[in-house]
Amino acid sequence: MAEQMLVESGQELVGGAQTHYLATGPADGNQVVLLHGASFSAATWRQIGTLQLLAEAGYRAFAIDMPGFGQSAASTLPRAEWLAALFKAMQFDRPVLLAASMSGAFALPFISEHPQLLRGFVAVAPVAIQQYQADLGSFRAPLLALWGANDRTVPISEANVLFKAVPNGQIVIVPEGSHAPYMSNPAIFHRELLRFLDKCLA
């Protein structure tokens, strides 16, 4: 059995509000930032083994409690501005960003405004695609649209919209996956995530 990696718990002041995060992996590893959906928190990525997996693969992984979720205070900042403030406060250095469901409303406007700050983007059935699709053409880094085959919340047709909006995208459908395919089929989700990260961060 693999040795359990140390997971740090920390707080950072973001836009005047305390933001909680979990972090693990080598300090000099390429960074991966994980944002969660409305039914979850940063702890979810620990519970399902994502943080452990990323650390074992040599990545420096951060799971963020979104404003008003988990141990993070609510924020009055606009969503893209909050995410930009998080990147500055945490001193992220061109990470790969993963946004699931609700957190897409933070990530999609952020990547359209600051495409140069990321080396890749993993979109796990994010909301707000239609709202921001026209602004995503400047995002040139690799993008993975990852959907559960049985998603009833954000239909797979939205993956095609996202795929067409960016120059360097791909779509992966998780068989029998729910709206949160990392919960319903974590093995396939983790396999595809690592495969994409290897492509972005090789």
C-alpha positions as CSV (number, residue, x, y, z in Angstrom):
1,M,0.0,0.0,0.0
2,A,1.3,3.4,-1.0
3,E,2.5,5.6,1.9
4,Q,0.0,8.4,2.7
5,M,1.3,11.8,1.7
6,L,1.2,14.6,4.2
7,V,-1.7,17.0,3.4
8,E,-1.3,20.5,4.7
9,S,-4.3,22.6,5.7
10,G,-3.9,26.4,5.4
11,Q,-5.7,29.7,5.2
12,E,-4.9,32.6,2.8
13,L,-6.5,36.1,2.8
14,V,-8.1,36.5,-0.6
15,G,-9.9,39.8,-1.3
16,G,-10.3,40.5,2.4
17,A,-11.8,37.1,3.2
18,Q,-10.1,33.9,4.6
19,T,-9.8,31.1,2.1
20,H,-9.0,27.6,3.2
21,Y,-7.0,25.1,1.1
22,L,-5.4,21.7,1.3
23,A,-2.0,21.2,-0.3
24,T,0.2,18.2,-0.8
25,G,3.1,17.0,-3.0
26,P,6.6,18.1,-3.5
27,A,7.2,21.9,-3.2
28,D,8.9,22.0,-6.5
29,G,6.4,20.0,-8.4
30,N,4.3,21.3,-11.2
31,Q,1.1,22.8,-9.7
32,V,-2.5,21.6,-10.1
33,V,-5.3,23.6,-8.6
34,L,-8.6,21.8,-7.8
35,L,-11.9,23.7,-7.5
36,H,-15.1,21.9,-6.4
37,G,-18.8,21.8,-7.2
38,A,-21.7,23.1,-5.0
39,S,-22.3,19.8,-3.2
40,F,-18.6,19.3,-2.3
41,S,-15.6,21.0,-0.7
42,A,-11.8,20.9,-0.8
43,A,-12.0,17.8,1.4
44,T,-13.7,15.9,-1.4
45,W,-10.5,15.8,-3.4
46,R,-8.8,14.3,-0.3
47,Q,-11.5,11.8,0.4
48,I,-11.6,10.3,-3.1
49,G,-7.8,10.1,-3.3
50,T,-7.1,12.8,-5.9
51,L,-4.7,14.7,-3.8
52,Q,-2.8,11.5,-2.9
53,L,-2.7,10.4,-6.5
54,L,-1.3,13.8,-7.7
55,A,1.3,13.9,-5.0
56,E,2.5,10.4,-5.8
57,A,2.8,11.4,-9.4
58,G,5.1,14.3,-8.4
59,Y,2.6,17.2,-8.7
60,R,2.1,20.0,-6.1
61,A,-1.7,19.8,-5.7
62,F,-3.9,22.4,-4.1
63,A,-7.6,21.9,-3.3
64,I,-9.5,25.1,-2.6
65,D,-12.6,25.7,-0.5
66,M,-14.6,28.0,-2.7
67,P,-16.0,31.2,-1.1
68,G,-18.8,30.3,1.4
69,F,-18.0,26.6,1.2
70,G,-16.0,24.3,3.6
71,Q,-13.8,26.4,5.8
72,S,-13.7,29.5,3.5
73,A,-15.5,32.7,4.2
74,A,-17.9,34.2,1.7
75,S,-16.5,36.9,-0.6
76,T,-18.0,40.0,-2.1
77,L,-15.6,40.0,-5.1
78,P,-16.8,39.1,-8.6
79,R,-16.0,35.5,-9.3
80,A,-13.2,36.0,-11.9
81,E,-11.7,38.7,-9.7
82,W,-11.8,36.4,-6.7
83,L,-9.9,33.7,-8.6
84,A,-7.3,36.2,-9.9
85,A,-6.8,37.3,-6.3
86,L,-6.4,33.7,-5.2
87,F,-3.8,33.1,-7.8
88,K,-1.9,36.2,-6.6
89,A,-2.2,35.4,-2.9
90,M,-1.1,31.8,-3.3
91,Q,1.6,32.7,-5.8
92,F,0.5,30.0,-8.3
93,D,3.0,29.6,-11.2
94,R,1.0,28.7,-14.3
95,P,-0.7,25.7,-12.8
96,V,-3.2,23.4,-14.5
97,L,-6.7,24.4,-13.2
98,L,-9.5,22.0,-12.7
99,A,-13.0,23.4,-12.2
100,A,-16.1,21.2,-11.6
101,S,-19.7,22.2,-12.0
102,M,-20.4,25.4,-10.0
103,S,-16.8,26.5,-10.0
104,G,-16.9,26.9,-13.7
105,A,-18.6,30.2,-13.1
106,F,-15.3,31.3,-11.5
107,A,-12.9,29.6,-13.9
108,L,-14.4,30.3,-17.3
109,P,-14.4,34.1,-17.0
110,F,-11.0,33.9,-15.4
111,I,-9.4,31.9,-18.2
112,S,-10.9,34.2,-20.8
113,E,-9.4,37.2,-19.0
114,H,-6.1,35.7,-18.0
115,P,-5.3,32.8,-20.4
116,Q,-1.5,33.3,-19.9
117,L,-1.7,32.3,-16.2
118,L,-2.5,28.6,-16.9
119,R,-0.7,25.7,-18.6
120,G,-4.0,23.7,-18.9
121,F,-7.6,23.6,-17.9
122,V,-9.7,20.6,-16.9
123,A,-13.4,21.4,-17.2
124,V,-15.5,18.8,-15.4
125,A,-19.1,19.6,-16.6
126,P,-18.7,23.3,-15.6
127,V,-21.7,25.7,-15.5
128,A,-21.8,29.0,-17.5
129,I,-20.3,27.7,-20.7
130,Q,-22.9,29.4,-22.9
131,Q,-22.3,32.7,-21.0
132,Y,-18.5,32.7,-21.7
133,Q,-18.0,30.7,-24.9
134,A,-17.5,33.8,-27.1
135,D,-14.6,34.9,-24.8
136,L,-12.6,31.6,-24.7
137,G,-10.9,31.8,-28.1
138,S,-7.8,33.4,-26.6
139,F,-7.2,30.4,-24.3
140,R,-4.4,28.5,-26.2
141,A,-3.3,26.0,-23.5
142,P,-4.7,22.5,-23.7
143,L,-8.2,22.0,-22.4
144,L,-9.9,18.8,-21.3
145,A,-13.7,18.6,-21.2
146,L,-14.5,15.7,-18.9
147,W,-18.1,14.6,-18.6
148,G,-20.1,11.8,-17.1
149,A,-22.1,9.9,-19.7
150,N,-25.2,10.1,-17.5
151,D,-24.9,13.8,-16.6
152,R,-28.4,15.2,-16.2
153,T,-27.3,18.6,-14.8
154,V,-25.0,19.9,-17.5
155,P,-25.7,18.0,-20.8
156,I,-22.9,16.5,-22.9
157,S,-23.9,18.9,-25.6
158,E,-22.2,21.6,-23.5
159,A,-19.0,19.7,-23.9
160,N,-19.2,20.2,-27.6
161,V,-19.9,23.9,-27.2
162,L,-16.8,24.2,-25.0
163,F,-14.7,22.1,-27.4
164,K,-15.6,24.4,-30.3
165,A,-14.9,27.5,-28.3
166,V,-11.2,26.8,-27.7
167,P,-8.3,26.1,-30.2
168,N,-6.8,23.2,-28.3
169,G,-9.5,21.1,-26.6
170,Q,-10.5,17.5,-26.3
171,I,-13.5,15.7,-24.8
172,V,-13.5,12.6,-22.7
173,I,-16.8,10.9,-21.6
174,V,-16.7,8.8,-18.5
175,P,-18.9,5.7,-19.0
176,E,-21.9,5.6,-16.7
177,G,-20.5,8.7,-15.0
178,S,-22.7,11.1,-13.2
179,H,-22.6,14.9,-13.1
180,A,-19.7,14.3,-10.7
181,P,-17.8,11.6,-12.6
182,Y,-15.0,11.8,-10.0
183,M,-17.5,10.3,-7.5
184,S,-19.3,7.8,-9.7
185,N,-16.2,6.5,-11.5
186,P,-13.0,7.8,-9.8
187,A,-10.7,5.2,-11.4
188,I,-11.4,6.4,-15.0
189,F,-11.6,10.0,-13.9
190,H,-8.1,9.8,-12.3
191,R,-6.7,8.0,-15.3
192,E,-7.8,10.6,-17.7
193,L,-6.7,13.5,-15.4
194,L,-3.2,12.1,-15.1
195,R,-3.0,11.5,-18.8
196,F,-4.0,15.1,-19.5
197,L,-1.5,16.4,-16.9
198,D,1.3,14.4,-18.4
199,K,0.5,16.1,-21.7
200,C,0.4,19.6,-20.3
201,L,3.3,19.4,-17.9
202,A,5.7,17.1,-19.5
